[in-house]
Amino acid sequence: LFDGHNGSAAAIYTKENLLNNVLNAIPTDLNTDEWVAALPRALVSGFVKTDKDFHKIGKKSGTTVTFVIIEGWVITVASVGDSQCIFDSANGGMYYLSADHRLDCNEEERERITACGGDIGRLNAGCGTEIGPLRCWPGGLCLSRSIGDRDVGEFIVPVPYIKQIKMSTAGGRLIISSDGVWDALSAEAALDCCRGMPPEAAAAQIVKEALQANGLRDDTTCIVIDILPQEKPAAPSPPPKKPVKHLLMSLFRKKPSESFSYKDKEYMEPDVVEELFEEGSALLSERLNTKYPVCNMFKLFMCAVCQIEMKPGEGISVHAGTSSLVKVCPWDGPFLCSSCQEKKEAMEGKRPSG
């Protein structure tokens, strides 16, 4: 879900390029478990590359991104901005899978931006009166993270918050919505207002409830996805079918052991939701690390962000210039090209923005 501002160029460009940039950051010779483990790092690379490439176009628009990849029973969500994603497990429990990067409600991000040289304050209406949400100046953006926003300053970063969970075998429902929905409805209210509805009708109902609550027609986009277990093959003498209107509810209510079989044994467990990964740091030295269960995750002579090939000794360690408190890998990688190193320094406030 892309919620653009200051024009649609950033949202359209990100829609057309982000997925390929993420996939290009993952080695091609991984099995499913390795591929899933590689996703958090690849998402960081893909988001930063998309932002860096969009800046070259010279347009000033920006966009929030809430980006969901479902692989088997594993859900991975990467987000910048204030659109959000929640997961309602079919066997109970609700999970927030995204972060809110509005400056009003994220003290850690406010501290990061001011440390990088940005100014934060409300709009000055004259005579000492300040109105509206907290914004970052120059530019006046009320978000600390986005893709694009070339005129705001590069300490408004595209580095995503990422959360990865493994669903229970009962499945569940994902709701992804822009800020206009969440400004009007709580997560519980959004879930309750569409219980028992198929996904398309559920999304429309959530938007309808949001509009009734605050009357706005801007920034009210919703996507609903149901992840359902596979049904067993029909028995020789199947029982009478249940009415269609009760089908969805029955799919969620039956115990998986009684109702479903699975083709892929690697997704047979767990029977409760398991949280696999969560990280929200804006520092590439912390996000492009080597803590993955595969030895071929990094290529020594390829930039970890833009994937261009580099000559031996040409790359710059992602840890270059970081605090001595950062635990550096023995071989001091991964590495960035000079262009991506400049992007990293700008995001960390180590050189003038632009």
KAMODA-V21360 format. One record per residue. NEAR is the number of other ideal C-beta (glycine too) atoms within 8 Angstrom. D_CENTER is the distance of its C-alpha to the mean C-alpha in Angstrom with 1 decimal. Layout:
near->NEAR d_center->D_CENTER
near->NEAR d_center->D_CENTER
This chain:
near->11 d_center->9.6
near->9 d_center->10.8
near->14 d_center->13.0
near->14 d_center->15.4
near->8 d_center->18.0
near->7 d_center->21.2
near->9 d_center->21.4
near->7 d_center->19.5
near->12 d_center->19.6
near->17 d_center->16.2
near->12 d_center->14.5
near->9 d_center->16.9
near->12 d_center->16.7
near->15 d_center->13.0
near->8 d_center->13.4
near->6 d_center->16.3
near->11 d_center->15.2
near->14 d_center->11.5
near->7 d_center->12.0
near->7 d_center->15.3
near->14 d_center->14.3
near->15 d_center->11.9
near->9 d_center->14.7
near->8 d_center->17.3
near->12 d_center->16.0
near->11 d_center->16.8
near->9 d_center->20.6
near->4 d_center->22.3
near->4 d_center->24.5
near->10 d_center->22.2
near->5 d_center->22.8
near->9 d_center->20.2
near->8 d_center->19.8
near->11 d_center->19.5
near->11 d_center->17.0
near->13 d_center->14.6
near->10 d_center->15.3
near->14 d_center->14.7
near->14 d_center->11.2
near->14 d_center->9.5
near->13 d_center->12.0
near->12 d_center->11.8
near->14 d_center->8.2
near->15 d_center->9.4
near->15 d_center->12.5
near->15 d_center->11.2
near->18 d_center->9.4
near->14 d_center->12.5
near->13 d_center->14.9
near->15 d_center->13.8
near->11 d_center->14.3
near->13 d_center->17.5
near->10 d_center->18.9
near->16 d_center->18.3
near->9 d_center->20.2
near->6 d_center->23.1
near->8 d_center->23.6
near->5 d_center->24.7
near->10 d_center->23.1
near->9 d_center->21.9
near->14 d_center->19.4
near->15 d_center->15.7
near->15 d_center->12.7
near->18 d_center->9.6
near->17 d_center->6.6
near->14 d_center->4.6
near->11 d_center->4.6
near->12 d_center->6.5
near->8 d_center->9.2
near->9 d_center->12.2
near->9 d_center->14.9
near->9 d_center->18.0
near->8 d_center->17.3
near->13 d_center->14.1
near->14 d_center->10.7
near->16 d_center->7.6
near->14 d_center->4.1
near->14 d_center->1.5
near->18 d_center->2.7
near->16 d_center->6.3
near->14 d_center->9.2
near->12 d_center->10.6
near->16 d_center->9.5
near->13 d_center->8.6
near->14 d_center->8.5
near->13 d_center->11.5
near->14 d_center->13.4
near->11 d_center->17.2
near->13 d_center->18.9
near->10 d_center->22.2
near->8 d_center->24.2
near->4 d_center->23.1
near->7 d_center->20.4
near->10 d_center->17.4
near->10 d_center->14.1
near->8 d_center->11.4
near->13 d_center->8.0
near->12 d_center->6.2
near->7 d_center->8.2
near->8 d_center->10.7
near->16 d_center->11.5
near->13 d_center->14.8
near->16 d_center->17.6
near->7 d_center->19.8
near->5 d_center->18.0
near->12 d_center->16.5
near->5 d_center->19.6
near->6 d_center->18.1
near->12 d_center->16.4
near->12 d_center->19.8
near->8 d_center->21.6
near->11 d_center->19.6
near->14 d_center->20.2
near->10 d_center->23.9
near->7 d_center->24.3
near->10 d_center->23.1
near->8 d_center->25.7
near->12 d_center->24.0
near->7 d_center->25.8
near->11 d_center->24.4
near->8 d_center->26.5
near->9 d_center->27.1
near->8 d_center->28.7
near->7 d_center->32.4
near->7 d_center->34.5
near->5 d_center->37.8
near->4 d_center->40.4
near->4 d_center->37.9
near->7 d_center->35.8
near->9 d_center->32.0
near->6 d_center->29.9
near->7 d_center->26.4
near->8 d_center->23.1
near->10 d_center->22.7
near->14 d_center->22.0
near->17 d_center->21.7
near->9 d_center->24.8
near->7 d_center->25.6
near->11 d_center->23.8
near->9 d_center->23.2
near->12 d_center->19.4
near->11 d_center->18.4
near->14 d_center->14.8
near->13 d_center->14.3
near->14 d_center->11.3
near->16 d_center->10.9
near->15 d_center->11.8
near->16 d_center->15.6
near->14 d_center->17.9
near->9 d_center->20.5
near->6 d_center->23.0
near->11 d_center->21.3
near->10 d_center->21.2
near->9 d_center->19.1
near->15 d_center->18.4
near->16 d_center->15.8
near->10 d_center->13.3
near->11 d_center->10.4
near->14 d_center->9.4
near->13 d_center->5.8
near->12 d_center->5.9
near->15 d_center->5.4
near->11 d_center->7.5
near->15 d_center->9.7
near->13 d_center->12.7
near->10 d_center->15.8
near->14 d_center->17.2
near->14 d_center->20.8
near->14 d_center->23.0
near->12 d_center->23.5
near->12 d_center->20.2
near->13 d_center->18.6
near->13 d_center->16.9
near->16 d_center->13.3
near->15 d_center->13.2
near->13 d_center->10.6
near->16 d_center->12.4
near->14 d_center->12.8
near->13 d_center->14.4
near->14 d_center->17.9
near->16 d_center->17.5
near->12 d_center->16.4
near->8 d_center->19.1
near->12 d_center->21.6
near->12 d_center->20.6
near->5 d_center->19.6
near->11 d_center->17.4
near->7 d_center->20.8
near->9 d_center->22.4
near->16 d_center->19.8
near->13 d_center->20.3
near->7 d_center->24.0
near->10 d_center->24.8
near->13 d_center->23.8
near->6 d_center->25.0
near->6 d_center->26.9
near->9 d_center->25.7
near->7 d_center->24.4
near->10 d_center->20.8
near->7 d_center->22.0
near->9 d_center->24.4
near->13 d_center->22.0
near->12 d_center->19.5
near->9 d_center->22.6
near->11 d_center->24.0
near->17 d_center->21.0
near->12 d_center->21.2
near->8 d_center->25.0
near->13 d_center->24.8
near->17 d_center->22.6
near->12 d_center->25.2
near->6 d_center->28.0
near->8 d_center->26.8
near->8 d_center->26.3
near->5 d_center->27.8
near->11 d_center->25.1
near->4 d_center->24.2
near->5 d_center->21.6
near->9 d_center->17.8
near->14 d_center->18.3
near->12 d_center->16.2
near->14 d_center->15.4
near->10 d_center->14.4
near->14 d_center->15.8
near->10 d_center->15.8
near->11 d_center->18.4
near->11 d_center->18.4
near->6 d_center->22.1
near->11 d_center->24.3
near->8 d_center->26.8
near->6 d_center->30.3
near->8 d_center->33.4
near->5 d_center->35.8
near->4 d_center->38.5
near->6 d_center->41.5
near->3 d_center->44.9
near->3 d_center->45.8
near->7 d_center->42.7
near->3 d_center->43.0
near->4 d_center->42.9
near->5 d_center->39.5
near->7 d_center->38.0
near->6 d_center->37.6
near->5 d_center->34.5
near->5 d_center->33.4
near->8 d_center->33.3
near->9 d_center->31.6
near->10 d_center->27.9
near->8 d_center->29.0
near->9 d_center->31.0
near->11 d_center->28.3
near->9 d_center->26.3
near->5 d_center->29.4
near->9 d_center->31.2
near->5 d_center->30.9
near->11 d_center->29.1
near->4 d_center->32.2
near->5 d_center->34.4
near->10 d_center->32.5
near->10 d_center->30.4
near->6 d_center->30.6
near->10 d_center->28.0
near->4 d_center->28.5
near->7 d_center->26.2
near->5 d_center->27.4
near->7 d_center->24.5
near->10 d_center->22.5
near->7 d_center->25.5
near->5 d_center->24.3
near->8 d_center->23.3
near->8 d_center->24.7
near->6 d_center->22.5
near->13 d_center->18.7
near->7 d_center->18.0
near->9 d_center->15.2
near->8 d_center->14.7
near->9 d_center->12.3
near->7 d_center->10.8
near->9 d_center->10.7
near->7 d_center->10.0
near->7 d_center->12.9
near->9 d_center->13.2
near->9 d_center->15.9
near->13 d_center->15.8
near->10 d_center->18.8
near->8 d_center->16.9
near->12 d_center->13.8
near->11 d_center->15.9
near->8 d_center->18.3
near->8 d_center->20.4
near->3 d_center->19.8
near->9 d_center->19.4
near->5 d_center->22.1
near->10 d_center->23.1
near->3 d_center->25.5
near->6 d_center->24.7
near->9 d_center->21.1
near->8 d_center->22.2
near->5 d_center->24.8
near->9 d_center->27.0
near->10 d_center->27.8
near->10 d_center->24.5
near->12 d_center->22.1
near->13 d_center->19.0
near->14 d_center->16.9
near->9 d_center->18.9
near->9 d_center->20.7
near->7 d_center->24.2
near->4 d_center->27.1
near->11 d_center->29.0
near->5 d_center->32.5
near->6 d_center->33.3
near->4 d_center->33.1
near->7 d_center->31.3
near->12 d_center->27.9
near->9 d_center->26.9
near->11 d_center->25.5
near->13 d_center->22.0
near->10 d_center->23.9
near->7 d_center->26.5
near->5 d_center->27.3
near->8 d_center->25.2
near->4 d_center->26.9
near->3 d_center->29.3
near->3 d_center->27.5
near->9 d_center->24.7
near->3 d_center->25.8
near->8 d_center->26.2
near->9 d_center->26.4
near->4 d_center->30.0
near->5 d_center->29.5
near->7 d_center->27.5
near->12 d_center->24.7
near->9 d_center->22.4
near->14 d_center->23.6
near->15 d_center->22.7
near->14 d_center->24.9
near->7 d_center->26.6
near->8 d_center->24.4
near->14 d_center->21.1
near->11 d_center->23.0
near->9 d_center->23.9
near->12 d_center->20.3
near->11 d_center->19.5
near->10 d_center->22.6
near->14 d_center->21.9
near->13 d_center->18.5
near->9 d_center->20.5
near->9 d_center->23.3
near->6 d_center->25.8
near->6 d_center->27.1
near->4 d_center->27.5
near->8 d_center->24.6
near->4 d_center->25.0
